[in-house]
């Protein structure tokens, strides 16, 4: 897993042998899943999990902080109920959501020539600038959560994408708050 760090960051793989170095493009979208604990039942209302804190920490420790920093969205998905005829809440259709994503991506390409995920540091500074006290608020939140500078930049890119999905010209505090919800804190907060 650790060898994914560089391609996730740079979008390329570099192979060095003897006196030669070869670069291969490697832009990809990583989608991964992991149980919350070794038995997979941590947080389940049934109370079936009997994993100790030490077992959970050892299990989660298999993924390093630097690797986790390079993953933009971290989501916890609770177990679904087994009711066969559960009433699903109505929401937007897949076609409506797809149209919203296409529109947001077109905004990004028109504004900066690439998707937000591919912004370099200068691009983040230029296109993910914050209004008023929001910068200090984000810095305080990142410090409180123990996030690295790399993770903070990724939060900004996700917040910019959330603003684009809302067709908002600027990143708002609500976009920042939502983007922070997709990051695990590194200090257990």
Backbone torsions as a table, in degrees:
resi	resn	phi	psi	omega
1	UNK	NA	-37.2	-176.0
2	UNK	-62.8	-27.0	-179.9
3	UNK	-69.7	-11.1	177.2
4	UNK	-77.6	-15.4	-175.3
5	UNK	-55.7	-52.5	-176.2
6	UNK	-66.8	-46.4	178.1
7	UNK	-63.2	-34.2	176.5
8	UNK	-63.7	-37.0	-177.8
9	UNK	-79.1	-48.6	-170.8
10	UNK	-98.5	-18.7	-177.3
11	UNK	76.8	19.1	177.7
12	UNK	-150.8	159.4	175.8
13	UNK	-115.4	132.7	179.1
14	UNK	-113.8	123.8	177.1
15	UNK	-113.0	122.0	-179.3
16	UNK	-113.3	125.8	176.8
17	UNK	-136.8	129.5	179.4
18	UNK	48.8	-113.9	-177.4
19	UNK	-101.6	2.0	-176.3
20	UNK	-109.0	151.3	176.0
21	UNK	-134.3	129.0	179.9
22	UNK	-123.6	135.3	178.7
23	UNK	-111.0	134.3	177.2
24	UNK	-122.2	137.6	176.7
25	UNK	-65.4	141.5	-178.1
26	UNK	-149.1	49.9	174.9
27	UNK	-81.0	121.9	-179.3
28	UNK	-149.5	163.3	176.9
29	UNK	-108.6	116.5	-179.7
30	UNK	-89.5	124.5	172.9
31	UNK	-122.4	120.6	-176.0
32	UNK	-133.2	156.9	177.6
33	UNK	-132.3	148.5	-179.6
34	UNK	-150.0	138.6	174.8
35	UNK	-68.3	155.9	179.9
36	UNK	-72.6	-17.8	-179.0
37	UNK	-158.5	172.7	-177.9
38	UNK	-56.9	-37.4	-178.7
39	UNK	-85.6	-17.9	177.9
40	UNK	88.5	5.3	-174.5
41	UNK	-113.8	9.2	179.8
42	UNK	-58.6	129.7	179.8
43	UNK	84.7	-6.2	179.3
44	UNK	-69.2	131.6	-179.3
45	UNK	-58.8	-19.8	-179.6
46	UNK	-69.4	-18.8	180.0
47	UNK	72.7	21.9	-177.7
48	UNK	-71.7	-18.6	-176.7
49	UNK	-72.1	129.1	176.8
50	UNK	-122.3	16.1	-178.9
51	UNK	-70.2	139.0	177.0
52	UNK	-79.1	161.9	176.7
53	UNK	-57.3	-40.4	179.6
54	UNK	-64.0	-42.3	178.5
55	UNK	-63.1	-40.9	-179.7
56	UNK	-65.8	-44.7	179.1
57	UNK	-63.6	-41.2	178.5
58	UNK	-64.2	-42.2	179.5
59	UNK	-62.1	-48.5	-178.8
60	UNK	-71.7	-24.9	179.9
61	UNK	-69.2	-7.6	177.3
62	UNK	-65.7	-22.0	177.2
63	UNK	-106.4	125.2	-176.8
64	UNK	-76.2	157.7	175.4
65	UNK	-58.7	-45.2	178.5
66	UNK	-60.0	-35.6	176.5
67	UNK	-69.2	-45.2	179.9
68	UNK	-62.4	-32.8	176.8
69	UNK	-59.4	-29.4	-175.1
70	UNK	-88.9	0.0	176.7
71	UNK	-102.2	117.3	-171.1
72	UNK	-70.4	-41.9	-174.4
73	UNK	-119.8	126.8	176.9
74	UNK	-121.0	117.0	-177.5
75	UNK	-122.4	139.8	171.5
76	UNK	-99.0	128.8	-178.1
77	UNK	-116.8	111.1	-179.4
78	UNK	-70.3	157.8	177.2
79	UNK	-64.3	136.9	177.8
80	UNK	-78.2	153.5	176.2
81	UNK	-71.0	160.1	-179.6
82	UNK	-97.7	15.9	176.3
83	UNK	-68.8	123.7	-175.4
84	UNK	-72.3	-29.7	-177.8
85	UNK	-116.8	42.5	179.3
86	UNK	-66.1	139.3	179.1
87	UNK	-79.8	113.0	178.0
88	UNK	-80.9	138.4	177.2
89	UNK	-73.0	134.1	-179.9
90	UNK	-68.0	142.9	178.8
91	UNK	-147.2	-173.9	179.1
92	UNK	-64.1	149.5	178.8
93	UNK	-75.5	164.2	177.0
94	UNK	-59.3	-38.1	179.9
95	UNK	-65.2	-40.0	178.7
96	UNK	-65.7	-43.2	178.8
97	UNK	-65.3	-40.4	179.1
98	UNK	-62.4	-41.0	178.9
99	UNK	-64.0	-39.0	178.3
100	UNK	-64.5	-41.2	178.9
101	UNK	-66.1	-43.6	179.2
102	UNK	-60.8	-43.8	179.3
103	UNK	-62.6	-44.0	179.5
104	UNK	-63.1	-42.1	179.5
105	UNK	-65.3	-39.5	177.7
106	UNK	-63.4	-38.3	175.7
107	UNK	-59.8	-45.2	-178.5
108	UNK	-62.7	-46.9	-178.9
109	UNK	-63.6	-39.4	179.2
110	UNK	-68.9	-37.3	-176.9
111	UNK	-74.4	-45.3	-169.6
112	UNK	-133.4	-1.3	176.6
113	UNK	81.8	3.1	177.9
114	UNK	-156.7	168.4	176.0
115	UNK	-70.6	154.1	179.8
116	UNK	-55.9	-35.9	-178.5
117	UNK	-61.5	-22.5	-176.0
118	UNK	-100.4	8.9	178.3
119	UNK	-68.0	136.3	172.4
120	UNK	-86.1	-176.9	-176.0
121	UNK	-58.0	-44.3	178.3
122	UNK	-62.4	-39.4	178.5
123	UNK	-65.4	-39.5	177.3
124	UNK	-62.4	-45.9	-179.5
125	UNK	-62.8	-36.8	-177.2
126	UNK	-79.7	-44.0	-170.5
127	UNK	-102.1	-8.8	-179.2
128	UNK	-118.8	31.0	-179.5
129	UNK	-69.3	153.1	-175.3
130	UNK	-111.0	153.6	-179.9
131	UNK	-92.7	143.8	170.7
132	UNK	49.6	-126.9	-175.3
133	UNK	-83.9	0.4	-176.4
134	UNK	-63.2	-32.3	179.5
135	UNK	-63.8	-48.1	178.9
136	UNK	-64.4	-38.4	179.0
137	UNK	-61.0	-45.4	179.4
138	UNK	-65.7	-43.5	178.5
139	UNK	-59.1	-43.1	178.5
140	UNK	-64.2	-42.4	179.9
141	UNK	-63.7	-43.7	179.6
142	UNK	-64.5	-40.0	177.9
143	UNK	-64.2	-45.8	179.9
144	UNK	-61.5	-37.1	-179.1
145	UNK	-86.6	-7.9	179.7
146	UNK	72.7	32.6	-178.9
147	UNK	-83.8	144.9	177.1
148	UNK	-76.5	168.7	176.1
149	UNK	-61.8	-39.2	177.1
150	UNK	-59.6	-44.4	179.4
151	UNK	-65.2	-38.2	178.4
152	UNK	-62.9	-40.4	177.4
153	UNK	-64.9	-37.7	178.3
154	UNK	-67.7	-35.9	175.0
155	UNK	-60.1	-43.8	179.2
156	UNK	-61.8	-41.4	179.1
157	UNK	-64.5	-41.4	178.6
158	UNK	-66.5	-41.8	178.2
159	UNK	-62.1	-39.4	177.2
160	UNK	-62.4	-39.6	178.2
161	UNK	-66.1	-41.5	177.7
162	UNK	-62.5	-39.7	176.2
163	UNK	-63.8	-40.6	177.8
164	UNK	-63.2	-39.8	177.9
165	UNK	-63.8	-28.8	175.9
166	UNK	-88.6	1.5	-174.9
167	UNK	56.2	36.0	179.7
168	UNK	-93.7	138.6	179.9
169	UNK	-71.3	-31.6	-176.5
170	UNK	-125.1	154.1	175.2
171	UNK	-75.5	128.4	179.2
172	UNK	-101.8	170.4	177.6
173	UNK	-61.0	-36.0	179.2
174	UNK	-66.1	-36.0	175.9
175	UNK	-65.3	-42.1	178.2
176	UNK	-63.6	-44.1	179.9
177	UNK	-61.8	-42.5	178.8
178	UNK	-66.4	-42.1	179.6
179	UNK	-62.0	-38.5	178.2
180	UNK	-65.2	-29.7	179.4
181	UNK	-66.2	-20.3	-179.3
182	UNK	-90.8	6.1	179.7
183	UNK	-111.3	135.9	171.5
184	UNK	-78.9	142.4	176.7
185	UNK	-79.6	146.5	-178.6
186	UNK	-93.3	-2.7	-179.7
187	UNK	-111.4	10.8	177.3
188	UNK	81.4	7.1	-178.8
189	UNK	-70.6	NA	NA
